[in-house]
Amino acid sequence: MNLDGINAAILAAHSAGDGVSLAGLYRRAGDEFVAAGSIDEGCFFLTQAYVYSLEYGLDSAASIRSVLVAHGRER
């Protein structure tokens, strides 16, 4: 799925109130931006993923936080 597809899926998940899917979709978008060297954009999406992961008690919260810390977004 490309970023346009991820964006469409994010919008659909917001409409459906599906926070678990949002955590995964925001993570995927964030990871793609970071991999492409767009750290600020990636960390924006990863922050959203982190918030949803915390809200829904997902195990992914710790690994998302570690990426944010690695990029200086949290200490």
C-alpha distances in whole Angstrom, upper triangle without the diagonal:
4,7,8,6,6,10,10,10,12,15,15,15,18,19,20,21,19,19,18,14,15,16,13,10,13,13,10,10,13,13,11,13,16,15,15,19,18,20,21,18,16,19,19,16,17,21,19,17,21,23,21,21,25,25,24,26,23,23,20,23,25,22,20,24,25,22,23,27,26,25,28,27,29,32
4,5,5,6,9,10,11,12,14,15,16,18,20,21,22,20,20,20,16,16,17,14,11,13,13,10,9,12,12,9,11,14,13,13,16,15,18,19,15,14,18,18,15,17,20,18,18,21,23,21,22,26,26,25,27,24,25,22,23,25,23,20,24,24,21,22,26,25,23,27,25,28,31
4,5,5,6,9,10,10,12,14,15,16,18,20,20,19,19,19,15,14,15,13,10,10,12,9,7,10,11,8,9,13,13,12,15,13,15,16,12,12,15,14,12,14,17,16,15,19,20,19,20,24,24,24,26,23,24,21,22,24,22,19,22,23,20,20,24,23,21,24,23,25,29
4,5,5,6,9,10,11,12,14,15,17,18,20,19,19,20,16,15,17,15,12,13,15,12,10,13,15,12,13,16,17,15,18,16,18,18,15,15,18,16,14,17,19,17,17,21,22,21,22,26,25,25,27,25,27,23,24,27,25,22,25,26,23,23,27,27,25,27,25,28,32
4,5,5,6,9,10,11,12,14,15,16,18,17,18,17,14,13,15,14,10,12,14,11,10,14,15,13,14,17,17,17,20,18,20,20,17,16,19,18,15,17,20,17,17,21,22,20,21,24,24,24,26,23,25,22,23,26,24,21,25,26,23,24,28,27,26,28,27,29,32
4,5,5,6,9,10,10,12,14,15,16,14,15,14,11,10,12,10,6,8,10,8,7,11,12,10,12,15,15,16,18,16,18,18,14,13,16,15,11,14,16,14,13,17,18,16,17,21,21,20,22,20,21,18,20,22,20,18,21,23,20,20,24,24,23,25,23,25,29
4,5,5,6,9,10,11,12,14,15,14,15,15,12,10,13,12,8,9,12,10,8,11,14,12,13,16,17,17,19,16,18,17,13,13,16,14,11,14,16,13,13,17,18,16,18,21,21,21,23,21,23,20,21,24,22,19,22,24,21,21,25,25,23,25,23,25,29
4,5,5,6,9,10,11,12,14,14,15,16,12,11,14,14,10,12,15,13,12,15,17,15,16,20,20,20,22,20,22,21,17,17,19,17,14,17,19,16,16,20,20,18,20,23,22,22,24,23,25,22,23,26,25,22,25,27,24,24,28,28,27,29,26,29,32
4,5,5,6,9,10,10,12,11,12,12,9,8,12,10,7,10,12,11,11,14,16,15,16,19,20,20,23,21,22,21,18,17,19,17,14,16,18,15,14,18,18,15,17,20,19,19,21,19,21,19,20,24,22,20,23,25,23,23,27,27,26,28,26,28,31
4,5,5,6,9,10,10,9,10,11,8,6,9,9,6,7,11,11,10,12,15,14,15,18,19,20,22,19,20,19,15,15,16,14,11,13,14,11,11,15,14,12,15,18,17,16,19,18,20,18,18,21,20,18,20,23,21,20,24,25,24,25,23,24,28
4,5,5,6,9,10,10,11,13,11,9,12,13,10,11,14,14,13,15,18,18,18,21,23,22,24,22,22,21,17,18,19,16,13,16,17,13,14,17,17,15,17,20,18,18,22,20,23,21,21,25,24,21,23,26,24,23,27,28,26,28,25,27,31
4,5,5,6,9,9,11,13,10,9,13,13,11,13,16,15,15,18,20,19,21,23,25,25,27,24,25,24,21,20,22,19,16,18,19,16,16,19,18,15,18,21,19,18,21,20,23,21,22,26,25,22,25,28,26,26,29,30,29,31,28,29,33
4,5,5,6,5,7,9,6,6,10,10,9,11,14,14,14,16,18,19,20,22,24,24,26,24,24,23,20,19,20,18,15,16,17,13,13,16,15,12,14,17,15,14,18,17,20,18,19,22,22,20,22,25,24,23,27,28,27,29,26,27,30
4,5,5,6,8,10,9,7,11,12,11,11,15,16,15,17,20,20,21,23,25,25,27,24,24,22,19,19,19,17,14,16,16,12,13,16,14,11,15,17,14,14,18,18,21,19,19,23,23,20,22,25,24,23,26,28,27,28,25,26,29
4,6,8,10,13,11,11,14,16,14,15,18,19,18,20,23,23,24,26,28,28,30,27,27,26,23,23,23,20,18,20,20,16,16,19,17,15,18,20,17,17,21,21,24,23,23,26,26,24,26,29,28,27,30,32,31,32,28,30,33
4,5,9,11,10,10,13,15,14,15,18,19,19,21,23,24,25,27,29,29,31,29,29,27,24,24,24,22,19,20,20,17,17,19,17,14,17,19,16,15,19,19,22,21,22,25,26,23,26,29,28,27,30,32,31,33,29,30,33
4,6,9,9,9,12,14,13,14,17,18,18,20,22,23,24,26,28,29,30,28,27,26,23,23,22,20,17,19,18,14,14,16,14,11,14,16,13,12,16,16,20,19,19,23,23,21,23,26,26,25,28,30,29,30,27,27,31
4,6,6,6,9,10,11,12,14,16,16,18,20,21,23,24,26,27,29,27,26,25,22,21,21,19,16,17,17,13,12,15,13,10,12,14,12,10,14,13,17,16,17,20,21,19,21,24,23,23,26,28,28,29,26,26,29
4,5,5,6,9,10,10,12,14,15,16,18,20,21,22,24,26,27,25,24,23,20,19,18,17,14,14,14,10,9,11,10,6,8,10,8,7,11,10,14,13,13,17,18,16,17,21,20,20,23,25,24,26,22,23,26
4,5,5,7,9,10,11,13,15,16,17,19,20,21,23,25,26,25,23,23,21,19,19,18,14,14,14,12,9,11,11,7,7,10,9,7,9,8,11,11,12,15,16,14,17,19,19,19,22,24,24,25,23,23,25
4,5,5,6,8,10,11,12,14,15,17,18,20,21,23,24,23,22,22,19,18,18,17,13,14,15,12,10,12,12,9,10,13,12,10,13,11,14,12,14,17,17,15,18,20,19,20,23,24,24,26,23,24,27
4,5,5,6,8,10,10,12,14,15,16,18,20,21,22,20,20,19,16,15,15,14,10,11,12,8,7,10,10,7,9,12,11,10,13,12,14,12,13,16,16,14,16,19,18,17,21,22,22,23,20,21,25
4,6,5,6,9,10,10,12,14,16,16,18,20,21,19,18,18,16,14,13,13,9,9,10,7,4,7,8,5,6,9,9,9,11,9,11,9,9,13,12,10,13,15,15,15,18,19,19,21,18,18,21
4,6,5,6,9,10,10,12,14,15,16,18,20,19,18,19,16,14,14,14,10,10,12,10,7,10,11,9,8,12,13,11,13,10,11,9,11,13,12,10,14,16,15,15,19,20,19,22,19,20,23
4,5,5,6,8,10,11,12,14,15,17,19,17,17,17,14,12,13,13,9,10,12,10,8,11,12,10,11,15,15,14,16,13,15,12,13,16,15,12,16,18,16,16,20,20,20,22,20,21,24
4,5,5,6,8,10,11,12,14,15,17,15,14,14,11,9,10,9,5,6,8,6,5,9,10,9,10,13,14,14,16,13,15,12,12,15,14,10,13,15,13,13,17,18,17,19,16,18,21
4,5,5,6,9,10,10,12,14,15,14,13,14,12,9,9,10,7,5,9,8,5,8,11,10,10,13,14,14,15,12,13,9,10,12,10,8,11,13,10,11,15,15,15,17,15,17,20
4,5,5,6,9,10,10,12,14,14,14,15,12,9,11,12,8,8,12,11,9,12,14,13,13,16,18,17,18,15,15,12,13,15,13,11,14,15,13,14,17,17,17,19,18,20,23
4,5,5,6,9,10,11,13,11,11,12,9,7,10,10,6,8,11,10,9,12,15,14,15,18,19,19,20,18,18,15,15,17,15,12,15,16,13,14,18,17,16,19,17,19,23
4,5,5,6,9,10,11,9,9,9,7,4,6,7,5,5,8,9,8,10,13,13,14,16,18,18,19,17,17,13,14,15,13,10,12,13,10,10,14,14,12,15,13,16,19
4,6,5,6,9,10,10,9,11,10,6,8,11,8,7,11,12,10,12,15,16,15,18,20,20,20,17,17,13,14,15,12,10,13,13,9,11,14,13,12,16,15,17,20
4,5,5,6,9,9,10,12,10,7,10,12,10,10,14,14,13,15,18,18,18,21,23,23,23,20,20,16,18,19,15,13,16,16,13,14,17,16,15,18,17,20,23
4,5,5,6,5,7,8,6,5,8,10,9,10,13,14,13,16,18,19,19,21,23,24,24,22,22,18,18,19,16,14,16,16,12,13,16,15,13,16,15,18,21
4,5,5,5,5,8,8,5,7,10,10,9,12,14,14,15,18,19,19,21,23,24,24,21,21,17,17,17,14,12,14,13,10,10,13,11,10,13,13,16,19
4,5,7,8,12,11,8,11,14,13,12,16,17,16,18,21,21,21,23,26,26,26,23,22,18,19,19,16,14,16,15,12,13,16,14,12,16,17,19,21
4,6,8,11,10,9,12,14,14,14,17,18,18,20,23,23,23,26,28,28,29,26,25,21,22,22,19,17,19,18,15,16,18,16,14,18,18,21,24
4,6,9,9,8,11,13,14,14,17,18,18,20,22,24,24,26,28,29,29,26,26,22,22,22,19,17,18,17,14,14,16,14,12,15,16,19,21
4,6,6,6,9,10,11,12,14,16,16,18,20,22,22,24,26,27,28,25,25,21,21,22,19,16,18,17,14,13,16,14,11,14,14,18,20
4,6,5,6,8,10,10,12,14,15,16,18,20,20,22,24,25,25,23,23,19,19,19,16,14,14,14,11,10,12,11,8,10,10,14,17
4,5,5,6,9,10,10,13,14,15,17,19,20,21,23,25,25,24,24,20,19,20,18,15,15,15,12,10,13,13,9,10,9,13,16
4,5,5,7,9,10,11,13,14,16,17,18,20,22,23,24,22,23,19,18,20,18,14,16,17,13,12,15,15,12,14,12,15,19
4,5,5,6,9,10,10,12,14,16,16,18,20,21,22,20,20,16,16,17,14,11,13,14,10,9,13,12,10,13,11,14,17
4,5,5,6,9,9,10,12,14,15,16,18,20,20,18,19,15,14,15,13,10,10,11,8,6,10,10,8,10,8,11,14
4,5,5,7,9,10,11,13,14,16,17,19,20,19,20,16,15,16,15,12,12,14,12,9,13,14,11,12,10,12,16
4,5,5,6,9,10,11,12,14,15,17,18,16,17,14,13,15,14,10,12,14,12,10,14,15,13,15,12,14,18
4,5,5,6,9,10,10,12,14,15,16,14,14,11,10,12,10,7,8,10,8,7,11,12,11,13,10,12,15
4,5,5,6,9,10,11,12,14,15,14,15,12,10,12,12,8,8,11,10,7,11,13,12,12,9,10,14
4,5,5,6,9,10,11,12,14,13,15,12,11,14,14,10,11,14,13,11,14,16,15,16,13,14,17
4,6,5,6,9,10,11,12,10,12,9,8,11,11,7,9,12,11,11,14,16,15,17,14,14,18
4,6,5,6,9,10,10,9,10,8,5,8,9,6,7,10,10,9,12,14,14,15,12,12,15
4,5,5,6,9,10,10,12,11,8,11,13,10,10,14,14,12,14,17,17,17,14,13,16
4,5,5,6,8,8,11,10,8,12,13,11,12,15,15,14,17,20,19,20,17,17,20
4,5,5,6,5,7,6,5,9,10,9,10,13,14,13,16,18,19,19,17,16,19
4,5,5,6,9,9,6,9,12,10,10,14,15,14,16,19,19,19,16,15,17
4,6,8,11,11,9,13,15,13,14,17,18,17,19,22,22,22,19,18,20
4,6,9,10,9,13,15,14,15,18,19,19,21,23,24,24,21,20,23
4,7,9,8,10,13,13,13,16,18,18,19,22,23,23,21,19,21
4,5,6,9,10,11,12,14,16,16,18,20,21,22,20,19,21
4,5,7,8,9,11,12,14,16,17,18,20,21,20,18,20
4,6,5,6,9,10,11,13,14,16,17,19,17,16,18
4,6,5,6,9,10,11,12,14,16,16,14,13,15
4,5,5,6,9,10,10,12,15,15,14,12,13
4,5,5,7,9,10,11,13,15,14,13,14
4,5,5,6,9,10,11,13,11,11,13
4,5,5,6,9,10,11,9,8,10
4,5,5,6,9,10,10,9,10
4,5,5,6,9,9,9,11
4,5,5,6,5,6,9
4,5,5,5,5,6
4,6,8,8,9
4,6,8,10
4,6,7
4,7
4
